[in-house]
């Protein structure tokens, strides 16, 4: 389920940071890890950090906590949050130097305590551009990095412990105002103890016979959340630019980790 990021600047899920003068010509793959483990075990993985620029660069790598609201707002937290599993994580080193047009593998590992309960460990690996102030703070062993950064790529790590898994159910498919536009949406509930996502697409046909596909927003539904996810026309289809005539008939299936939901609905 890991997916590569090839953007020069992937700011977590939706975070926005102040633009600074120097370019942040870095890419990271994969963009997230979805892993399983049991209490008392060790899990190790490697991320590849690419310098896509023409000059040498140096980045720092650290862990941060994050939160994601039912409304789709992400928050990054330097301080340890309640229940954080960041103390379980060991990073290969604090900074990485990368030659022009090359990559470096960076290893991290998670040592799960023997008494860890069934749950989902969630954290971010923050790959950040370095300014002189950051370099000084890191070299002096400072634990506080409340300083501007020239860029950040946040790689999500999901570690399902002792069989933790999502339990998704869907509710109403309807039309709703999203950013000022009438948009098809689907309500999704997660009663499990690990995150889940909807994938796949639905076939849609409007009152004039226009055919197109609807794709659910692929952001996570965390345990205990009920989220309203937009269904957007597939962007690579020519019909995506046309305004459908309602009612719209929607059929097909949306996939998730443990199965699929069959859909047969009419949008008015």
Long-range contacts (C-beta under 8 A, 24 or more apart in sequence): 1-32, 1-34, 2-30, 2-31, 2-32, 2-33, 2-34, 3-30, 3-31, 3-32, 4-29, 4-30, 4-31, 5-29, 5-30, 5-31, 5-153, 8-52, 9-151, 9-153, 10-153, 10-154, 11-151, 11-152, 11-153, 11-154, 12-66, 12-74, 12-76, 12-124, 12-152, 12-154, 13-68, 13-74, 13-154, 13-156, 13-219, 14-72, 14-73, 14-74, 15-74, 15-76, 15-152, 15-154, 17-149, 17-151, 17-152, 18-148, 20-148, 20-150, 20-151, 22-129, 22-150, 23-53, 24-129, 24-150, 24-151, 25-51, 25-52, 25-53, 25-57, 26-50, 26-51, 26-52, 26-53, 26-57, 26-59, 26-98, 26-127, 26-129, 26-151, 26-153, 27-52, 27-153, 28-127, 28-153, 28-155, 30-155, 31-155, 31-156, 32-155, 32-156, 32-157, 32-158, 33-155, 33-156, 33-157, 33-158, 33-159, 34-158, 34-160, 35-157, 35-158, 35-159, 35-160, 36-159, 36-160, 36-161, 37-110, 37-112, 37-159, 37-160, 37-161, 38-112, 38-161, 38-162, 39-112, 39-113, 39-114, 39-115, 39-116, 39-117, 39-161, 39-162, 40-112, 40-113, 40-114, 40-116, 41-112, 42-109, 42-110, 42-111, 42-112, 43-109, 43-110, 43-112, 43-159, 44-107, 44-108, 44-109, 44-110, 45-107, 45-108, 45-109, 46-105, 46-106, 46-107, 46-108, 47-105, 47-106, 47-108, 47-125, 47-127, 47-155, 48-103, 48-104, 48-105, 48-106, 49-96, 49-98, 49-103, 49-104, 49-105, 49-106, 49-127, 50-98, 50-102, 50-103, 51-98, 51-99, 51-100, 51-101, 51-102, 51-103, 52-101, 53-100, 53-101, 54-100, 54-101, 55-100, 56-97, 56-98, 56-99, 56-100, 57-97, 57-98, 57-129, 58-95, 58-96, 58-97, 58-98, 58-130, 58-135, 59-95, 59-96, 59-98, 59-127, 59-128, 59-129, 59-130, 60-94, 60-95, 60-96, 60-126, 60-127, 60-128, 60-130, 60-134, 60-138, 60-145, 61-91, 61-92, 61-93, 61-94, 61-95, 61-96, 61-106, 61-108, 61-125, 61-126, 61-127, 61-128, 62-91, 62-94, 62-125, 62-126, 62-128, 62-145, 63-89, 63-91, 63-123, 63-124, 63-125, 63-126, 64-123, 64-124, 64-126, 64-154, 65-123, 65-124, 66-122, 66-123, 66-124, 66-154, 66-156, 68-219, 68-220, 68-222, 70-225, 70-226, 70-227, 72-217, 72-219, 72-227, 76-124, 76-126, 76-154, 78-144, 78-145, 78-146, 83-119, 84-123, 85-110, 85-121, 85-122, 85-123, 85-159, 86-123, 88-112, 88-113, 88-121, 89-123, 91-125, 94-138, 95-130, 95-135, 95-138, 108-157, 110-157, 110-159, 112-159, 112-161, 116-161, 116-162, 117-161, 117-162, 118-161, 118-162, 118-163, 118-164, 118-193, 119-161, 119-162, 119-164, 119-193, 120-158, 120-159, 120-160, 120-161, 120-164, 120-193, 120-194, 120-195, 120-223, 121-157, 121-158, 121-159, 121-161, 122-156, 122-157, 122-158, 122-159, 122-195, 122-222, 123-156, 123-157, 124-154, 124-155, 124-156, 124-157, 125-154, 125-155, 125-157, 126-152, 126-153, 126-154, 126-155, 127-152, 127-153, 127-154, 127-155, 128-152, 128-153, 158-194, 158-195, 160-194, 164-192, 164-193, 164-194, 165-192, 165-193, 165-194, 165-257, 165-258, 166-190, 166-192, 166-194, 166-195, 166-196, 166-221, 166-223, 166-256, 166-257, 166-258, 167-191, 167-192, 167-196, 167-258, 168-192, 168-196, 168-198, 168-221, 168-256, 168-257, 168-258, 168-261, 170-254, 170-261, 171-226, 173-231, 173-250, 173-263, 173-265, 173-267, 174-267, 175-267, 175-268, 176-228, 178-230, 183-230, 183-231, 183-232, 184-214, 184-230, 184-231, 184-248, 184-250, 184-267, 185-228, 185-229, 185-230, 185-231, 186-216, 186-228, 186-229, 186-231, 186-254, 187-226, 187-227, 187-228, 187-229, 188-221, 188-226, 188-227, 188-228, 188-229, 189-221, 189-225, 189-226, 190-221, 190-222, 190-223, 190-224, 190-225, 190-226, 191-223, 191-224, 192-223, 193-223, 194-223, 195-220, 195-221, 195-222, 195-223, 196-220, 196-221, 196-256, 196-257, 197-221, 197-256, 197-257, 198-229, 198-254, 198-255, 198-256, 199-254, 199-255, 199-256, 200-252, 200-253, 200-254, 200-255, 200-260, 201-234, 201-252, 201-254, 202-231, 202-250, 202-251, 202-252, 202-253, 202-254, 202-263, 203-250, 203-251, 203-252, 204-233, 204-244, 204-248, 204-249, 204-250, 205-248, 205-249, 206-244, 206-245, 206-246, 206-247, 206-248, 206-249, 207-245, 207-246, 207-247, 207-248, 208-245, 210-239, 210-242, 210-244, 210-245, 211-239, 212-237, 212-239, 212-240, 212-242, 212-244, 213-237, 214-250, 216-254
